[in-house]
Amino acid sequence: MPREARWIPLPDLKRRLIAAVCALYRYDSDLIDVDANERSLTHKLAEHLKGVFPGWHVDCEYNRSGYNPKLVNFGLKSRPEDNEARTVFPDIIVHRRRTEDNLLVIEVKKANGQKETQDIAKLKAFTGADPRYTFGVFLRVGANGHCEMKLFQNGSCSQDWTRDLCSALSELGYGEP
C-alpha cells in the first residue's frame, strides 16, 4: 500500500467521495440531464474531488507511471494476444504526481451508457495483486440521482456505497427518500 494513502480511513474516504458526487449533482446536474459526454462529467467530478482531497492531485485520463505509459494486464482474453498489458486511461485518479502515492482510481459510467465490464476489470487490476492504487471506485451516474457507487480493494468489490450515496442525494432532492 502506498505510504501516504493509508492516512485516509475508509469512513473519511466515503464521506469525501459522497460530498464530491453531491456537488456534481448540485452544481452540474444539467450535464447529466442533457446526457453530456462521460468526459464532461468526469472533468466536473474531478474539480469537485480536488476540493475534498486537498494536498492531492486529481487528474482525468492520466496515463503515466512516472515518465512511462501506465500499463495494465486486464486478464480479459477474447483473443490470445489480449493477455498482454495495454496502456490505460483511468477516468479519474487521486494521487501525488511522480511519487508512489496513488490513493484512488475512479471509473465512471452514465446510467444509460455502455456496460461496465472493462471498467470493473481495470479496477480489479489497479487494486489487485500488485496494487497501483489503494482504493478503486466504480460510479454510475444518472438523472434524478439514480446512481451506484462501489469500492474496490485487493482486486475485488469490497463495499457497496450506493445506499449511502442515494441517501445523501435524496437530502438534496434527487431520487426517492
C-alpha positions in Angstrom: 0.0 0.0 0.0 1.4 3.4 -0.8 2.6 5.0 2.4 0.5 8.2 2.3 -2.7 6.5 1.2 -3.3 4.7 4.4 -3.7 8.0 6.2 -7.3 8.4 4.9 -9.6 6.0 6.8 -12.4 4.4 4.8 -15.2 6.3 6.5 -13.4 9.6 5.6 -12.8 8.4 2.1 -16.5 7.6 1.7 -17.6 10.9 3.2 -15.3 12.8 0.8 -16.5 10.9 -2.3 -20.2 11.3 -1.4 -19.6 15.1 -0.9 -18.0 15.4 -4.3 -20.7 13.4 -6.1 -23.4 15.5 -4.3 -21.6 18.6 -5.5 -21.6 17.3 -9.1 -25.4 16.9 -8.8 -25.9 20.2 -7.0 -23.8 22.3 -9.4 -23.6 20.4 -12.7 -26.7 18.3 -12.9 -27.5 19.9 -16.2 -24.7 17.8 -17.7 -26.4 14.7 -16.5 -29.8 15.9 -17.6 -28.7 16.7 -21.2 -26.8 13.4 -21.4 -23.4 15.1 -21.9 -20.4 13.1 -22.8 -18.8 11.0 -20.0 -15.6 13.0 -20.2 -17.6 16.2 -19.4 -19.0 14.5 -16.3 -15.6 13.2 -15.2 -14.0 16.6 -15.7 -16.5 18.3 -13.4 -16.4 15.5 -10.8 -12.6 15.8 -10.8 -13.0 19.5 -10.0 -15.2 18.7 -7.0 -12.8 15.9 -5.9 -10.0 18.4 -5.8 -11.9 20.4 -3.2 -12.3 17.4 -0.9 -8.8 15.9 -1.3 -6.5 18.9 -0.5 -2.8 18.1 -1.0 -3.6 15.5 -3.7 -3.5 15.8 -7.4 -6.8 14.9 -9.2 -6.3 14.0 -12.8 -8.6 12.8 -15.6 -7.4 10.1 -18.0 -3.8 10.3 -16.6 -1.9 7.6 -18.4 1.6 7.9 -16.9 3.5 6.0 -14.3 6.4 8.4 -13.7 7.6 9.1 -17.3 6.3 5.8 -18.7 2.9 4.8 -20.0 0.6 3.3 -17.4 0.1 -0.4 -18.5 -2.3 -2.9 -17.1 -3.0 -6.6 -17.9 -6.7 -7.0 -17.7 -6.8 -10.7 -17.9 -9.7 -10.5 -20.4 -8.9 -13.0 -23.1 -11.2 -12.7 -26.1 -8.1 -13.3 -28.3 -4.8 -14.9 -27.5 -2.9 -11.6 -27.9 -5.2 -9.9 -25.3 -3.1 -11.3 -22.5 -0.6 -8.5 -22.9 -0.6 -5.4 -20.9 -2.1 -2.3 -22.6 -1.9 1.4 -22.0 -4.8 2.5 -19.9 -6.5 5.8 -19.2 -8.3 5.8 -15.9 -11.3 8.2 -15.8 -10.1 9.9 -12.6 -7.2 9.4 -10.3 -6.3 10.9 -6.9 -2.6 10.7 -6.4 0.6 12.7 -5.9 2.3 13.0 -9.3 5.7 11.5 -9.8 5.5 9.6 -6.5 4.2 6.2 -5.4 1.3 7.8 -3.5 -1.7 6.6 -5.5 -4.8 6.8 -3.4 -7.8 6.3 -5.6 -8.8 5.4 -9.1 -12.3 6.1 -10.3 -14.2 4.7 -13.3 -17.4 6.5 -14.2 -20.3 5.3 -16.3 -23.5 7.1 -17.3 -26.7 5.2 -16.3 -27.8 5.0 -19.9 -24.2 4.2 -21.1 -22.3 1.1 -22.1 -21.7 -1.9 -19.9 -19.1 -1.5 -17.2 -17.2 -4.8 -17.9 -14.0 -3.1 -18.9 -14.2 -0.6 -16.1 -14.6 -3.3 -13.5 -11.7 -5.2 -15.0 -9.5 -2.1 -14.7 -10.5 -1.5 -11.1 -9.7 -5.1 -10.2 -6.3 -4.8 -12.0 -5.4 -1.5 -10.4 -6.2 -2.6 -6.9 -5.2 -6.3 -7.3 -2.2 -8.5 -6.6 0.3 -5.8 -7.4 -1.8 -2.8 -6.5 -1.1 0.6 -8.0 -4.0 2.2 -6.1 -5.1 1.6 -2.6 -8.8 2.1 -3.5 -10.9 1.9 -6.6 -14.4 3.2 -7.1 -17.0 2.4 -9.7 -19.5 5.2 -10.0 -22.6 5.2 -12.2 -24.4 8.5 -12.5 -27.9 9.0 -13.8 -30.7 11.5 -14.0 -32.6 12.3 -10.8 -30.0 10.8 -8.5 -30.2 7.3 -9.9 -26.7 6.2 -9.2 -24.4 3.4 -8.0 -21.1 3.5 -6.1 -18.9 0.5 -5.2 -15.5 0.4 -3.5 -12.7 -1.9 -4.8 -9.8 -3.1 -2.7 -7.4 -6.0 -3.1 -8.7 -6.8 -6.6 -12.4 -7.1 -5.8 -15.5 -5.2 -4.8 -15.3 -4.8 -1.1 -18.2 -2.5 -0.2 -21.3 -1.1 -1.9 -21.8 2.6 -1.0 -24.8 3.0 -3.3 -27.4 3.3 -0.5 -25.3 5.9 1.4 -24.8 8.0 -1.8 -28.5 7.8 -2.8 -29.5 8.8 0.8 -27.2 11.9 0.5 -28.6 12.8 -2.9 -32.1 12.3 -1.6 -31.4 15.0 1.0 -30.6 17.3 -2.0 -34.0 16.5 -3.6 -32.8 13.8 -6.0 -34.3 10.3 -6.3 -36.6 8.8 -3.7 -36.1 9.3 0.1 
